[in-house]
Amino acid sequence: MKNGSAASESALPLKRAKRITALGEYFFDELVRLKKNVQKRGGQVIDLSVGDPDLGAPLEAVRELQKRAENPDNHHYASYKGLPAYRQAVANWYRDFFAVDLDPETEVLALIGSKGGMTHLPLTLVNPGDSVLLPDPAYSAYAAGIAVAEGVVHPMPLLEKNGYLPDLTEIPSDVARSAKLMFLNYPNNPTTACASLKFFEDVVDFARQHEVFIAHDAPYNLLCFDGEKHPSFLEARGAKDVGVEFHSFSKLFNMTGWRISFVSGNRDLIDALGTLRGNFDMGPFIPIQQAAAKVLGHARSFIDQTVQVFQRRRDVLVEGLERLGWPVKRPRATFYCWVPVPEACSTRDFTCRLLNEAHILVAPGTGFGPSGEGYIRFALTVSEEKLQEVVQRLQDAGFVYPKQG
């Protein structure tokens, strides 16, 4: 058999490690398959399933990257910690936006995308069999990291009646005692819910009482509408004693493909994650760090413009759905709409109906966890004109419901 040819029947059988089989399929991969099936039949699909902004990176970032990449001295390995100038820019950003003081040397770590940092974090704390407190529904990467660390997930249901906040008093005492880590994410994906500083302070108290570390994922922290201001977890009294906060350039600055982010907070947890990353990987490409530092220094006006775009899109979709009788609430933050399935069928079936009958792809709530049953998530990552077309397609396909109340 020639090198590079297809494997023969005599090829070694691959027996995947348990940690890989525990991961399962990334649920967005299934959505891609469903979308391709419709496209093969000639359907023009409007894809609102993935939170990948369409607006483009800041021009300052592009120009800085071009300039810095022309210097061959910037093409060497980068320290896993991140450039000192990048970490200082992060510290300055926290001070300017949240009045939080950070030591850039010990309380900030550069990451090649926050997803990598969050999936690696359980490996620094969780031994096989340890409990991890996980919101349900939640971004699927959290559960993946727990699975690889062989931790045991204890779900914290996010219910509408509780404002999609976990009820800390409902966590069994034995689970709380055995838990090593709690994941949180506000403003929330997928529910779009916001959290108060008081809630974060309650979380800090819970963490102290039960010796649980907190990982707060905050990529939508400044994507708030109607003048809403959302606190950082690190603003809560004692937060740096018990946890860390992840931020990303993907959502705030439309830089998903750049793979640049950071984690800040508890210096011991930062050091542990840094030790892991130092053994697993290097730091982000130096010119990308330099471009990201430049963006943080000019962030306010760009974020304000981005918020205005997504707020207008939110209004187009929400008002259109309301005209069709859909029971939708206007989100206060993120660039999603979390919408109840307005008829008596499963979330999966309704998602497939939208795709097959209206050629609209959304994310089924069950892709984020069992408590997502009964909901779908629309991403506001297409133009206002496309969102108007979405509403028209829904109407034309008969997805119109009696007015509520």
Buried (B, 14 or more C-beta within 10 A) or exposed (E): EEEEEEEEEEEEEEEEEEEEEBBEEEBEEEBBEBBEEBEEEEBEBBBBBBBEBEBEBBEBBEEBBEBBBEEEEBEEEBEBBBBEEBBBBBBBBBEEBBEBEBEBEBBBBBBBBBBBBBBBBBBBBBEEEBBBBBBBBBBBBBBBBBBBBBBBBBBBBBBBEEBBBBEBEEBEEEBBEBBBBBBBBBBBBBBBBBBBBEBBBBBBBBBEEBEBBBBBBBBBBBBBBEEEEBBBBBBBEEBBBBBBBBBBBBBBBBBBEBBBBBBBBBBEBBBBBBEBBEEEBEBBBBBBBBBBBBBBEEBEEBBEEBBEBBBEBBBBBBEBBBEBBBBBEBBBBBBBBBBBBBEEEEBBEBBBBBBBBBBBBBBBBBBBBEBBBBBBBBBBBBBBEBBEBBBEBBBEBEBEEEEEE
